[in-house]
């Protein structure tokens, strides 16, 4: 058990909170516009910290290139696909698709970095993945017809977008891993990733791409919700992930951060006033057992 494990779990908690906050503004603005304003809010939060700490001086050309590619793949493509999936499937089902990035990360980590898991960690990883899947796919009562559970648009497109988001998140983390291992400040790295992704979204808007335009006008309430989501999920959550990747195993970090859909269940219970189904509790127990096994490796 080490601090990197807890950082990955902290990121999962931030993402669970962020997913609830994101539902209203992302559906109001549309995925592209929501991400664009979200990136701006996070950049305005992170860059003053980077400038005050003076960590920008360590941002060399190779770091800039790596963070640019990581941000474009993991955030520009990945986050946009995630919120487009959430718009179609709701935050809970989109969450389980996104959590499969742990599988891709473990596979890519094994292929690219020769990372290995001992038996206890492997069993724990399997339990986490099974638990997350059970909690999401069996965590809904048939009579639950809340808007967050309803399909909006094509179900196939929602599933495809969720898988794309997972793969992009995995690739973005793998690209960041070698850079973070060199001791680059995670806050500066987060600021770079967010800034490059934000610029790409503005370029897409200025190019005339129709889907990049806001579906509805931005107002103060939506802007506040968007900024709060960005500060929690990106500003804190992604910085925790980059800290964890400094010396942590890519696959294990991805697995632990993938428990966010399970953490989301009690939050939805509180927010919607509806108790999760039995499948949700079974999945949560499996996930907790698997997480403990990983922490005790």
Backbone bond lengths (Angstrom), bond angles and torsions (degrees), N, CA, C in turn:
res aa  C-N    CA-C-N  psi(-1)  N-CA   C-N-CA  omega(-1)  CA-C   N-CA-C  phi
1 X - - - 1.462 - - 1.531 108.75 -
2 X 1.330 117.46 128.30 1.457 120.18 -179.61 1.517 110.74 -142.68
3 X 1.315 115.11 174.94 1.463 120.38 -175.77 1.514 112.38 -65.02
4 X 1.335 117.35 -27.23 1.465 119.93 -179.13 1.531 111.29 -67.01
5 X 1.339 116.30 -33.50 1.460 120.16 176.42 1.525 110.71 -63.64
6 X 1.327 115.90 -44.84 1.462 119.91 -178.89 1.528 111.64 -67.97
7 X 1.332 116.76 -32.37 1.463 120.09 176.42 1.527 110.30 -65.02
8 X 1.337 116.87 -40.34 1.463 120.63 178.09 1.526 110.71 -64.65
9 X 1.334 116.98 -40.15 1.464 120.69 177.77 1.529 111.12 -67.86
10 X 1.335 116.42 -36.16 1.467 120.19 177.11 1.525 110.16 -63.42
11 X 1.340 116.16 -39.19 1.467 120.19 177.39 1.525 110.35 -62.95
12 X 1.341 116.88 -40.82 1.464 120.82 178.54 1.526 110.98 -60.67
13 X 1.328 116.44 -40.90 1.467 120.74 178.63 1.525 110.59 -64.84
14 X 1.327 116.48 -43.03 1.473 120.44 178.91 1.517 110.89 -61.94
15 X 1.314 116.95 -41.27 1.467 120.60 -179.23 1.526 111.38 -69.09
16 X 1.333 117.32 -34.66 1.459 120.29 177.62 1.530 110.49 -65.17
17 X 1.325 115.62 -45.25 1.471 119.82 177.55 1.521 110.39 -63.44
18 X 1.325 115.85 -43.62 1.461 120.42 -179.05 1.509 113.17 -62.72
19 X 1.341 116.84 -35.45 1.463 119.34 -177.71 1.521 111.85 -65.91
20 X 1.340 116.75 -32.68 1.465 119.68 176.87 1.519 110.53 -70.86
21 X 1.325 115.54 -44.39 1.465 119.78 -178.79 1.526 111.26 -64.52
22 X 1.337 116.93 -28.66 1.471 120.53 -172.10 1.518 114.14 -78.43
23 X 1.329 118.44 -20.43 1.467 120.31 -170.40 1.522 112.33 -57.10
24 X 1.336 116.89 -52.30 1.468 120.19 -175.94 1.532 111.96 -66.45
25 X 1.354 120.00 -51.76 1.465 118.55 -178.55 1.523 114.07 -66.68
26 X 1.342 118.40 -35.34 1.466 119.71 -179.00 1.525 111.05 -68.65
27 X 1.321 116.93 -35.87 1.466 119.50 177.74 1.525 111.17 -76.37
28 X 1.316 117.08 -26.84 1.463 121.04 177.86 1.530 111.09 -74.00
29 X 1.327 116.27 -46.12 1.467 121.02 -174.84 1.523 113.55 -90.61
30 X 1.334 117.52 -28.33 1.450 121.36 -169.32 1.522 109.17 95.80
31 X 1.316 117.03 154.79 1.466 121.26 -172.76 1.525 112.45 -59.04
32 X 1.328 118.12 -46.22 1.466 121.19 -175.51 1.532 111.49 -65.81
33 X 1.316 116.28 -48.06 1.456 120.17 -178.65 1.524 111.15 -66.68
34 X 1.325 116.45 -39.95 1.467 120.16 178.74 1.529 110.71 -60.67
35 X 1.318 117.26 -47.64 1.469 120.87 179.92 1.525 110.46 -62.63
36 X 1.327 116.71 -39.15 1.471 120.38 -177.77 1.529 111.08 -61.79
37 X 1.317 117.18 -49.46 1.462 120.09 179.77 1.527 111.30 -70.13
38 X 1.301 116.74 -32.65 1.467 122.25 177.20 1.531 110.51 -62.51
39 X 1.326 116.54 -44.24 1.462 120.67 179.66 1.524 111.29 -63.62
40 X 1.322 116.56 -39.28 1.460 119.94 178.66 1.521 111.09 -62.38
41 X 1.335 116.45 -43.57 1.467 120.42 -179.11 1.528 110.94 -63.14
42 X 1.334 116.69 -41.49 1.458 120.23 -179.25 1.528 111.02 -68.67
43 X 1.335 116.59 -40.59 1.465 120.53 179.57 1.530 110.62 -62.02
44 X 1.334 117.03 -41.23 1.461 120.79 178.97 1.527 111.71 -67.12
45 X 1.329 117.01 -22.39 1.454 120.56 177.42 1.533 111.34 -83.58
46 X 1.336 116.90 -41.31 1.465 120.91 -171.57 1.525 114.28 -82.38
47 X 1.332 118.03 -41.04 1.470 119.24 -172.73 1.530 113.78 -63.73
48 X 1.332 120.68 -38.75 1.470 118.38 174.82 1.524 112.91 -59.09
49 X 1.340 116.69 -37.24 1.461 120.64 177.84 1.524 110.38 -64.96
50 X 1.337 116.10 -43.80 1.470 120.98 179.64 1.522 110.66 -61.95
51 X 1.320 116.93 -43.32 1.463 121.07 -179.64 1.523 111.65 -66.22
52 X 1.333 116.79 -40.27 1.464 120.59 179.54 1.529 111.37 -67.01
53 X 1.320 116.71 -37.02 1.460 121.01 -179.36 1.527 112.65 -79.41
54 X 1.339 115.73 -19.06 1.460 119.57 -179.03 1.508 113.79 74.74
55 X 1.332 118.40 13.60 1.461 121.19 -177.30 1.523 112.93 -75.26
56 X 1.329 117.42 -8.58 1.458 120.43 178.91 1.532 111.53 -64.89
57 X 1.349 117.42 -23.94 1.463 120.61 -176.78 1.533 112.75 -65.57
58 X 1.342 116.51 -20.50 1.466 120.50 -179.35 1.527 112.60 -89.86
59 X 1.323 116.98 2.60 1.464 120.71 -177.22 1.525 109.80 -85.24
60 X 1.304 116.36 88.58 1.463 122.49 -178.82 1.525 110.89 -80.57
61 X 1.314 115.38 176.02 1.458 120.69 -179.11 1.513 113.24 -59.78
62 X 1.338 117.26 -42.08 1.466 120.47 -179.46 1.523 111.26 -66.26
63 X 1.346 116.30 -35.75 1.462 120.46 177.86 1.520 110.26 -67.21
64 X 1.334 116.09 -42.17 1.464 120.38 179.42 1.527 111.17 -60.31
65 X 1.333 115.84 -43.96 1.466 120.00 -179.01 1.526 110.65 -64.90
66 X 1.332 116.53 -45.87 1.460 120.57 -178.51 1.528 111.40 -62.92
67 X 1.337 116.65 -44.44 1.459 120.15 -179.30 1.526 111.76 -69.86
68 X 1.334 116.27 -31.71 1.466 119.75 176.99 1.526 110.18 -64.48
69 X 1.328 116.44 -47.72 1.465 120.63 -179.97 1.523 110.38 -65.60
70 X 1.345 116.18 -43.15 1.466 120.46 178.96 1.525 111.11 -61.55
71 X 1.328 116.76 -42.58 1.459 120.59 -179.99 1.516 112.88 -67.87
72 X 1.326 116.24 -40.69 1.462 119.78 -179.06 1.529 111.41 -66.53
73 X 1.331 116.34 -39.87 1.464 119.44 -179.48 1.529 111.04 -79.65
74 X 1.334 116.83 -50.58 1.456 120.44 -173.56 1.520 114.43 -74.52
75 X 1.338 116.81 -34.04 1.469 119.92 -175.50 1.532 111.83 -106.99
76 X 1.334 116.39 -54.80 1.463 119.03 -177.02 1.526 111.17 -58.65
77 X 1.338 116.77 -49.19 1.468 120.00 178.92 1.528 110.66 -86.80
78 X 1.352 116.23 -50.16 1.460 120.33 -173.58 1.514 114.48 -62.99
79 X 1.330 117.39 -51.95 1.463 120.00 -178.26 1.524 111.97 -67.00
80 X 1.316 116.61 -37.15 1.462 119.54 178.41 1.519 110.34 -63.53
81 X 1.336 116.68 -42.33 1.465 120.85 177.32 1.525 111.09 -64.55
82 X 1.346 116.76 -38.14 1.459 120.76 -179.58 1.522 111.40 -63.02
83 X 1.328 117.34 -47.73 1.452 119.18 -177.28 1.526 112.05 -74.41
84 X 1.325 117.07 -25.90 1.460 119.83 172.27 1.528 109.59 -67.98
85 X 1.351 116.61 -37.80 1.464 121.02 176.75 1.523 110.49 -67.89
86 X 1.336 116.50 -41.55 1.461 120.88 179.54 1.528 110.81 -62.86
87 X 1.318 116.18 -36.07 1.465 120.57 177.94 1.522 110.61 -62.66
88 X 1.341 117.31 -35.33 1.457 121.74 -177.14 1.528 113.06 -87.38
89 X 1.339 116.54 -34.81 1.464 120.59 -172.37 1.515 114.15 -109.76
90 X 1.343 117.09 -17.60 1.458 120.49 -172.18 1.518 109.48 92.86
91 X 1.337 117.83 159.16 1.464 120.89 -173.83 1.519 114.12 -66.09
92 X 1.319 118.24 -30.05 1.457 120.69 -175.21 1.526 111.79 -71.84
93 X 1.324 117.01 -50.36 1.465 119.78 -178.33 1.527 111.79 -73.55
94 X 1.315 116.23 -33.95 1.466 118.18 175.00 1.525 110.28 -63.72
95 X 1.334 115.40 -32.77 1.454 120.43 -179.59 1.512 113.57 -62.03
96 X 1.345 117.67 -40.07 1.462 118.88 -178.63 1.521 111.14 -70.23
97 X 1.311 116.71 -35.27 1.463 119.39 176.82 1.524 110.42 -65.61
98 X 1.330 115.55 -41.16 1.461 119.83 179.84 1.520 111.32 -66.72
99 X 1.331 117.05 -33.33 1.463 120.69 -178.00 1.519 112.64 -67.91
100 X 1.334 117.50 -14.74 1.464 119.37 176.75 1.523 111.68 -69.28
101 X 1.341 117.90 -4.64 1.467 119.38 174.82 1.524 110.22 -60.72
102 X 1.347 117.00 -22.76 1.466 120.14 177.81 1.520 110.98 -63.87
103 X 1.330 116.30 -39.33 1.460 120.51 178.96 1.528 110.19 -65.67
104 X 1.324 115.85 -46.12 1.465 119.88 179.78 1.526 111.02 -64.84
105 X 1.338 116.88 -40.08 1.460 120.47 -179.65 1.524 111.48 -64.79
106 X 1.330 116.25 -42.69 1.463 119.83 178.49 1.526 110.68 -63.31
107 X 1.325 116.14 -41.63 1.466 120.43 179.69 1.525 111.38 -66.08
108 X 1.342 116.77 -48.21 1.463 120.39 179.91 1.531 111.38 -65.97
109 X 1.343 116.20 -37.26 1.456 119.98 178.80 1.520 111.10 -63.10
110 X 1.328 116.48 -38.32 1.466 121.12 178.12 1.526 110.64 -66.82
111 X 1.334 116.11 -42.05 1.466 120.41 -177.01 1.528 111.63 -72.53
112 X 1.330 116.70 -45.39 1.463 120.64 -172.26 1.523 114.12 -89.08
113 X 1.342 117.18 -37.80 1.461 120.12 -174.20 1.533 113.36 -113.48
114 X 1.344 116.40 3.91 1.469 121.26 -179.65 1.530 111.39 56.69
115 X 1.328 117.06 32.35 1.458 120.76 178.35 1.533 109.74 -74.83
116 X 1.307 115.96 138.91 1.453 121.03 -178.19 1.528 110.37 -126.00
117 X 1.341 114.90 157.71 1.465 121.23 176.52 1.523 108.37 -120.04
118 X 1.346 116.06 139.17 1.455 117.81 173.28 1.530 108.87 -76.04
119 X 1.340 116.09 175.42 1.462 120.09 -174.08 1.524 111.96 -61.37
120 X 1.341 117.06 -43.39 1.461 120.76 -179.05 1.521 111.29 -61.71
121 X 1.338 115.73 -43.51 1.461 120.17 179.40 1.521 111.02 -66.28
122 X 1.340 116.76 -38.81 1.468 120.53 179.68 1.528 110.90 -63.68
123 X 1.344 116.29 -46.42 1.469 119.77 178.75 1.527 110.39 -62.64
124 X 1.330 116.16 -42.18 1.455 119.90 177.62 1.517 112.20 -61.32
125 X 1.333 116.05 -39.93 1.465 120.92 178.33 1.521 111.27 -62.44
126 X 1.334 116.20 -44.30 1.469 120.50 179.01 1.527 110.33 -62.45
127 X 1.334 116.94 -42.84 1.466 120.47 179.72 1.529 111.62 -63.69
128 X 1.340 116.70 -40.01 1.463 120.10 178.19 1.520 110.46 -61.49
129 X 1.324 116.82 -47.35 1.457 120.62 -178.08 1.532 111.41 -64.74
130 X 1.353 116.40 -42.17 1.470 119.98 177.92 1.530 109.85 -65.47
131 X 1.338 115.88 -42.85 1.456 119.64 -179.64 1.508 112.98 -61.92
132 X 1.328 116.61 -44.21 1.462 120.73 178.05 1.523 110.41 -61.48
133 X 1.319 117.13 -44.01 1.462 121.15 -178.52 1.526 111.22 -64.15
134 X 1.338 116.60 -45.50 1.472 120.30 179.15 1.527 110.51 -62.75
135 X 1.335 116.36 -43.86 1.462 120.58 -177.92 1.518 112.16 -61.25
136 X 1.318 116.74 -33.49 1.457 119.68 -177.40 1.524 111.62 -87.47
137 X 1.327 117.13 -53.30 1.459 119.98 -173.59 1.522 113.24 -74.22
138 X 1.335 118.34 -27.84 1.457 121.65 178.30 1.521 111.54 -110.54
139 X 1.317 116.45 12.42 1.458 120.71 -176.19 1.509 114.14 -95.31
140 X 1.314 116.85 21.60 1.471 120.16 -178.02 1.524 110.49 -132.32
141 X 1.312 117.53 130.17 1.461 122.03 173.48 1.526 109.18 -75.17
142 X 1.326 115.86 145.39 1.466 120.19 -176.43 1.528 112.14 -61.12
143 X 1.348 115.99 -31.71 1.465 118.39 -177.80 1.529 113.03 -82.65
144 X 1.331 116.50 -0.17 1.468 119.69 -179.78 1.523 108.93 -77.80
145 X 1.325 117.09 107.71 1.467 121.83 -177.71 1.524 112.30 -116.46
146 X 1.337 115.80 27.08 1.458 119.29 179.00 1.527 110.00 -61.59
147 X 1.326 116.12 150.98 1.469 121.24 -176.82 1.529 112.47 -58.27
148 X 1.336 116.49 -29.29 1.464 119.21 -179.08 1.523 112.43 -73.67
149 X 1.339 117.08 -12.98 1.451 121.15 179.40 1.530 112.06 -103.64
150 X 1.320 116.57 -10.15 1.456 120.64 -176.58 1.530 111.31 -80.83
151 X 1.335 116.16 150.33 1.460 121.12 175.96 1.520 109.25 -79.63
152 X 1.330 116.19 131.47 1.457 121.88 176.41 1.516 108.03 -120.04
153 X 1.313 117.23 104.12 1.454 119.80 -175.17 1.520 110.34 91.71
154 X 1.322 115.77 -161.33 1.454 122.29 -174.64 1.529 111.36 -73.89
155 X 1.344 116.97 126.76 1.457 121.79 176.90 1.533 110.28 -65.64
156 X 1.329 116.61 -40.36 1.466 120.52 -179.29 1.526 110.91 -62.28
157 X 1.338 115.99 -42.14 1.460 119.55 178.46 1.525 110.73 -65.33
158 X 1.326 116.79 -37.96 1.458 120.56 178.24 1.519 111.47 -61.53
159 X 1.331 116.35 -44.58 1.465 120.74 178.79 1.517 110.92 -65.29
160 X 1.326 116.79 -44.39 1.465 120.91 179.62 1.520 111.45 -61.02
161 X 1.325 116.56 -43.99 1.465 120.85 179.21 1.527 111.41 -63.84
162 X 1.333 117.16 -37.83 1.458 120.80 178.43 1.522 112.12 -64.56
163 X 1.320 116.56 -40.69 1.470 120.81 177.99 1.522 110.63 -68.14
164 X 1.331 117.07 -41.07 1.470 120.82 177.24 1.529 110.05 -60.01
165 X 1.335 116.49 -42.94 1.467 120.91 178.89 1.523 110.65 -60.02
166 X 1.329 117.23 -42.21 1.466 121.56 -179.59 1.514 111.39 -64.17
167 X 1.321 116.80 -45.13 1.467 120.99 -179.11 1.528 110.10 -64.61
168 X 1.319 116.94 -43.25 1.466 120.68 -179.28 1.527 111.41 -65.38
169 X 1.332 117.47 -40.43 1.457 121.12 176.78 1.524 110.39 -60.77
170 X 1.318 116.20 -42.15 1.461 121.17 179.69 1.526 111.14 -64.04
171 X 1.320 116.75 -46.83 1.466 120.74 -179.65 1.521 110.62 -64.94
172 X 1.341 116.95 -41.55 1.461 120.54 178.67 1.516 112.12 -59.97
173 X 1.343 117.31 -40.21 1.465 121.21 178.79 1.523 111.06 -68.43
174 X 1.325 116.67 -39.58 1.462 120.20 -179.51 1.530 111.68 -65.67
175 X 1.318 116.26 -35.75 1.463 119.96 177.80 1.525 110.44 -68.49
176 X 1.337 116.08 -36.72 1.466 120.59 -178.96 1.522 112.83 -75.13
177 X 1.330 117.64 -25.43 1.463 122.34 -174.17 1.540 113.09 -54.02
178 X 1.353 120.36 -53.82 1.470 119.31 -178.43 1.524 113.08 -61.61
179 X 1.328 116.38 -36.10 1.465 120.67 -179.78 1.524 110.13 -67.17
180 X 1.332 116.82 -44.70 1.452 120.59 -179.06 1.531 111.20 -66.52
181 X 1.323 116.60 -29.93 1.468 120.32 178.48 1.522 111.97 -66.89
182 X 1.342 116.29 -18.78 1.464 121.20 179.36 1.528 112.20 -82.67
183 X 1.330 116.84 -2.72 1.456 120.05 177.50 1.514 115.22 92.94
184 X 1.324 117.49 16.97 1.466 121.05 178.25 1.528 109.48 -65.58
185 X 1.328 116.91 139.66 1.457 121.64 179.95 1.529 109.61 -61.59
186 X 1.353 118.28 123.41 1.465 120.83 -176.67 1.525 113.68 -64.17
187 X 1.329 117.44 -30.67 1.466 119.53 178.80 1.527 109.99 -68.10
188 X 1.335 116.13 -42.38 1.461 120.44 177.01 1.522 110.67 -64.46
189 X 1.337 116.10 -40.06 1.458 120.34 178.71 1.525 110.75 -63.68
190 X 1.331 116.65 -42.94 1.471 120.69 177.70 1.524 110.95 -62.43
191 X 1.329 116.33 -41.87 1.461 120.50 179.93 1.523 110.57 -61.85
192 X 1.323 116.74 -40.94 1.466 120.57 178.87 1.523 111.24 -64.86
193 X 1.331 117.02 -48.10 1.461 120.57 -178.46 1.525 111.01 -59.61
194 X 1.324 115.55 -44.97 1.460 120.81 -179.14 1.528 110.90 -64.97
195 X 1.336 116.72 -41.96 1.465 120.99 -176.83 1.523 111.48 -65.82
196 X 1.322 116.80 -44.86 1.463 119.90 179.23 1.530 110.98 -63.35
197 X 1.341 116.51 -41.63 1.462 119.95 178.48 1.526 110.69 -65.76
198 X 1.349 116.61 -40.33 1.460 120.27 179.14 1.515 112.67 -63.37
199 X 1.335 116.75 -43.60 1.462 120.97 178.29 1.525 110.46 -61.16
200 X 1.332 116.13 -41.12 1.466 119.87 179.29 1.527 111.02 -61.64
201 X 1.328 116.99 -38.31 1.466 120.44 178.97 1.528 111.15 -67.98
202 X 1.324 117.94 -38.43 1.459 119.89 177.72 1.524 111.12 -67.55
203 X 1.319 117.10 -39.15 1.471 120.84 176.69 1.522 109.93 -61.53
204 X 1.336 115.66 -40.65 1.461 119.91 179.29 1.527 110.47 -63.29
205 X 1.330 117.03 -39.97 1.467 120.74 178.34 1.521 110.81 -65.56
206 X 1.332 116.29 -46.97 1.465 120.61 -177.90 1.535 112.56 -67.93
207 X 1.315 116.28 -20.28 1.468 119.63 179.09 1.527 111.95 -74.25
208 X 1.342 115.49 -11.55 1.454 119.90 179.75 1.513 114.05 95.04
209 X 1.333 117.38 7.61 1.462 121.11 179.54 1.526 109.36 -62.15
210 X 1.301 116.39 119.26 1.462 121.79 -169.99 1.529 113.23 -62.50
211 X 1.337 116.96 -43.25 1.461 120.47 -176.66 1.524 112.57 -65.46
212 X 1.353 117.42 -18.37 1.463 120.74 -179.09 1.523 112.17 -77.25
213 X 1.318 117.89 -14.59 1.453 121.37 179.95 1.533 110.66 -75.07
214 X 1.309 116.81 151.37 1.467 121.19 179.60 1.519 110.49 -68.18
215 X 1.325 116.47 136.01 1.457 120.59 178.66 1.526 111.15 -72.89
216 X 1.337 115.96 -30.84 1.458 122.32 178.60 1.520 108.53 -139.80
217 X 1.332 118.10 156.63 1.471 120.84 -178.47 1.527 112.17 -61.64
218 X 1.317 115.41 145.44 1.460 121.36 176.30 1.527 109.07 -77.97
219 X 1.329 116.46 133.99 1.461 120.48 175.31 1.531 109.15 -127.35
220 X 1.325 116.42 175.37 1.465 120.82 -173.99 1.528 112.04 -61.84
221 X 1.323 117.64 -41.10 1.463 120.99 -178.86 1.524 111.18 -64.60
222 X 1.329 116.45 -45.89 1.466 121.14 -179.70 1.521 110.26 -66.00
223 X 1.329 117.08 -39.45 1.467 120.45 178.85 1.527 110.42 -62.98
224 X 1.335 117.59 -42.67 1.461 121.28 179.32 1.539 110.86 -63.43
225 X 1.334 117.11 -44.37 1.465 120.62 179.15 1.526 111.08 -63.84
226 X 1.321 116.24 -39.72 1.454 120.95 178.91 1.523 111.16 -64.76
227 X 1.340 115.38 -45.35 1.470 119.80 -179.86 1.523 110.94 -64.89
228 X 1.332 117.41 -42.75 1.459 121.15 -179.82 1.526 110.40 -62.13
229 X 1.323 116.28 -42.21 1.461 120.01 176.56 1.525 111.23 -58.90
230 X 1.337 115.80 -45.63 1.457 120.30 -179.10 1.514 112.63 -64.09
231 X 1.331 116.90 -42.55 1.469 120.59 -178.17 1.528 111.52 -64.38
232 X 1.342 116.10 -39.29 1.466 119.31 -178.03 1.532 111.13 -79.37
233 X 1.332 116.42 -53.94 1.468 120.17 -173.66 1.524 113.00 -74.39
234 X 1.336 117.29 -41.91 1.455 120.18 -176.96 1.518 111.68 -95.12
235 X 1.323 116.98 -51.92 1.458 120.04 -176.02 1.511 112.92 -60.90
236 X 1.342 116.78 -46.72 1.465 120.81 -179.09 1.529 111.10 -93.24
237 X 1.336 116.22 -51.23 1.458 120.25 -175.71 1.516 114.44 -59.88
238 X 1.330 117.20 -50.02 1.462 119.29 -178.00 1.521 111.40 -70.14
239 X 1.316 118.06 -31.97 1.457 120.06 175.87 1.530 110.14 -64.71
240 X 1.332 117.06 -38.22 1.468 120.92 175.94 1.524 110.88 -61.67
241 X 1.330 116.63 -41.39 1.467 120.34 179.46 1.524 110.71 -64.25
242 X 1.326 117.47 -44.30 1.458 120.35 -179.95 1.528 111.26 -65.09
243 X 1.331 116.86 -35.82 1.467 120.38 174.52 1.525 110.47 -63.46
244 X 1.331 116.24 -42.87 1.464 120.95 -179.34 1.524 111.47 -65.09
245 X 1.330 116.60 -33.03 1.468 120.67 -178.07 1.527 112.79 -74.95
246 X 1.329 117.35 -10.89 1.468 119.57 -179.70 1.524 111.11 -55.43
247 X 1.333 116.04 -50.92 1.461 120.54 -179.34 1.521 112.75 -132.03
248 X 1.317 116.32 1.59 1.456 119.33 -178.54 1.512 112.35 -85.27
249 X 1.327 115.60 156.99 1.460 122.67 176.16 1.528 109.01 -70.24
250 X 1.333 116.97 128.01 1.472 121.02 -176.67 1.516 111.46 -56.55
251 X 1.342 116.82 -45.60 1.456 120.63 -178.29 1.517 112.46 -64.23
252 X 1.335 117.41 -45.07 1.464 121.30 -179.10 1.526 110.71 -65.74
253 X 1.332 116.94 -43.53 1.466 120.96 177.55 1.526 110.30 -58.59
254 X 1.329 116.11 -42.62 1.467 120.42 -179.63 1.526 111.00 -65.89
255 X 1.343 116.73 -41.25 1.465 120.38 -179.70 1.526 110.94 -63.43
256 X 1.332 116.60 -48.24 1.459 120.10 -178.14 1.529 111.56 -64.98
257 X 1.317 117.25 -37.78 1.461 119.45 178.78 1.527 112.27 -73.09
258 X 1.349 116.65 -15.38 1.465 120.11 -178.67 1.523 113.43 -79.89
259 X 1.334 118.20 -1.89 1.469 119.96 -179.71 1.527 111.59 -79.39
260 X 1.306 118.07 1.49 1.471 120.26 -178.34 1.529 113.77 -56.57
261 X 1.362 120.67 -35.64 1.472 118.39 177.31 1.519 113.06 -62.60
262 X 1.341 116.94 -32.57 1.463 119.75 177.94 1.528 110.42 -72.94
263 X 1.338 116.61 -40.98 1.460 120.06 176.43 1.525 110.89 -62.60
264 X 1.326 115.40 -26.86 1.459 120.81 -178.85 1.530 112.02 -68.59
265 X 1.336 117.70 -28.66 1.461 121.18 -174.89 1.531 113.66 -59.86
266 X 1.330 120.06 -53.21 1.478 118.01 177.99 1.518 112.87 -64.25
267 X 1.346 116.11 -28.65 1.467 118.85 177.18 1.540 110.83 -67.07
268 X 1.332 115.76 -41.08 1.461 119.90 177.36 1.527 110.57 -66.82
269 X 1.320 117.18 -35.53 1.467 121.88 176.57 1.519 109.58 -59.65
270 X 1.330 115.54 -46.75 1.462 120.05 179.38 1.529 111.41 -67.69
271 X 1.328 116.10 -42.39 1.466 120.63 -174.40 1.532 111.38 -72.96
272 X 1.333 116.92 -41.81 1.464 120.85 -175.59 1.530 112.70 -95.80
273 X 1.347 116.65 -13.30 1.453 119.51 -178.03 1.512 113.38 71.39
274 X 1.342 117.05 26.81 1.462 121.73 -179.19 1.522 109.10 -125.19
275 X 1.322 117.19 126.87 1.454 120.93 -179.79 1.526 110.24 -74.37
276 X 1.330 118.36 133.93 1.466 120.69 178.86 1.524 111.85 -61.59
277 X 1.319 116.75 155.09 1.460 122.49 179.77 1.528 110.51 -70.76
278 X 1.347 116.19 168.88 1.456 121.06 -178.29 1.526 112.04 -58.02
279 X 1.332 116.16 -36.56 1.459 119.31 179.38 1.521 112.25 -59.78
280 X 1.322 116.21 -32.66 1.462 120.41 179.18 1.524 110.73 -65.42
281 X 1.344 116.28 -40.52 1.463 119.95 -179.16 1.525 111.09 -70.20
282 X 1.337 116.73 -39.88 1.470 120.22 177.77 1.520 109.90 -61.44
283 X 1.324 115.11 -44.63 1.466 119.65 178.95 1.510 111.94 -62.82
284 X 1.333 116.71 -39.44 1.461 120.58 -179.96 1.523 111.34 -64.53
285 X 1.341 116.71 -41.19 1.469 120.69 179.21 1.523 110.43 -63.57
286 X 1.330 116.89 -45.68 1.473 120.71 178.76 1.528 110.69 -60.43
287 X 1.316 115.89 -40.19 1.461 119.96 -179.02 1.524 111.31 -66.88
288 X 1.330 116.75 -41.77 1.466 120.54 178.97 1.526 110.49 -63.62
289 X 1.340 117.08 -44.31 1.464 120.45 179.20 1.528 110.21 -61.47
290 X 1.342 116.21 -44.91 1.461 119.99 179.52 1.517 112.26 -63.35
291 X 1.320 116.39 -40.05 1.467 120.48 179.39 1.525 110.95 -64.36
292 X 1.330 116.79 -41.95 1.470 120.57 177.90 1.516 110.65 -61.44
293 X 1.333 117.10 -41.36 1.466 120.61 179.10 1.519 111.53 -62.17
294 X 1.322 116.32 -38.20 1.464 120.01 178.10 1.513 110.25 -68.15
295 X 1.314 117.33 -42.12 1.461 121.61 -178.47 1.528 112.07 -66.56
296 X 1.337 116.46 -27.87 1.466 120.93 -178.23 1.526 113.32 -92.41
297 X 1.309 117.35 8.30 1.478 120.78 -174.62 1.520 111.66 -62.65
